[in-house]
């Protein structure tokens, strides 16, 4: 059973995504604060054409830093979810869509279950 889930979109103006944010995301995964459930790259070029890429795309070196974070990935974001995010992005912008579980809430969940 999953705990509380949340998604965020981290935007990159001018499509300047280079993967360097992976270090900080890995830090909060390793310390048990969150568990990544899904992570997807969404972008729009200057003409407003959208692209949606799963981060397990082995051909793009920008995604290599995320390889260690994909182990628990469940791919729960739907195509409709991602199309909605893409529609909201301005042209020449990209976003990293992260769906994560709040691991810090596990003990609260256990206490609630024990209390009935």
C-alpha positions in Angstrom: 0.0 0.0 0.0 1.3 3.4 -1.0 1.4 6.3 1.4 0.4 9.9 0.5 1.4 10.8 -3.1 2.2 14.1 -4.6 3.4 15.4 -7.9 5.5 18.4 -8.8 6.7 19.9 -12.0 10.2 21.4 -11.9 10.4 23.8 -14.8 13.5 24.7 -16.9 13.2 28.0 -18.9 14.8 27.9 -22.3 14.9 24.1 -22.1 18.1 24.2 -20.2 17.6 20.8 -18.5 21.0 19.1 -18.0 20.2 16.4 -15.4 22.2 18.1 -12.6 19.2 18.2 -10.3 19.4 14.5 -10.0 21.9 14.8 -7.1 19.5 16.6 -4.9 16.6 14.4 -5.7 18.7 11.3 -5.0 19.6 12.8 -1.6 16.0 13.0 -0.5 15.3 9.5 -1.8 18.4 8.1 0.0 17.5 9.7 3.3 14.0 8.2 3.1 12.1 11.5 2.8 10.4 10.4 -0.4 10.2 7.5 -2.8 10.0 8.2 -6.5 6.9 6.5 -8.1 7.3 8.1 -11.5 9.5 10.6 -13.2 8.9 11.9 -16.8 10.4 14.7 -18.9 8.0 17.0 -20.7 9.2 19.8 -23.0 8.0 22.3 -25.6 10.1 23.7 -28.3 10.0 27.4 -29.4 7.1 26.6 -31.8 5.1 25.1 -29.0 5.4 21.4 -30.1 5.5 19.1 -27.1 7.7 16.1 -26.4 7.2 13.6 -23.6 10.0 11.2 -22.7 10.3 8.6 -20.0 13.5 9.0 -18.1 14.6 5.4 -18.8 15.4 6.6 -22.4 18.9 5.3 -22.6 19.9 7.4 -25.6 19.8 10.7 -23.9 22.9 11.5 -21.7 20.9 14.2 -19.8 18.9 11.3 -18.2 21.8 9.2 -17.1 22.1 10.8 -13.6 18.5 9.5 -12.9 19.3 5.8 -13.6 19.8 5.1 -9.9 16.5 6.7 -9.0 14.3 4.6 -11.3 14.4 1.3 -9.3 11.1 1.8 -7.6 9.4 3.4 -10.6 5.8 2.3 -11.0 4.8 4.5 -14.0 1.5 5.7 -12.6 1.4 9.0 -14.5 -1.0 8.6 -17.4 -0.6 9.9 -20.9 -3.5 12.3 -20.1 -1.7 13.6 -17.0 1.4 14.3 -19.1 -0.5 15.9 -21.9 -2.1 18.2 -19.4 1.3 19.2 -18.1 2.6 19.7 -21.6 -0.4 21.9 -22.5 0.4 24.2 -19.6 4.1 24.7 -20.4 5.0 27.9 -22.3 7.0 27.5 -25.5 10.7 26.9 -25.1 10.3 25.4 -21.6 10.7 21.9 -20.2 9.6 20.3 -17.0 10.6 17.3 -14.9 7.4 15.7 -13.6 7.9 13.8 -10.3 5.3 11.6 -8.7 6.5 10.7 -5.2 5.4 9.0 -2.0 5.9 10.8 1.2 8.0 8.2 3.0 8.2 10.3 6.2 4.4 9.6 6.6 4.8 5.9 6.9 4.9 5.9 10.6 1.9 8.1 10.8 0.1 5.6 8.5 1.1 2.7 10.7 -0.1 4.5 13.8 -3.4 5.3 12.2 -3.8 1.6 11.2 -2.9 0.4 14.7 -5.4 2.9 16.2 -8.2 1.5 13.9 
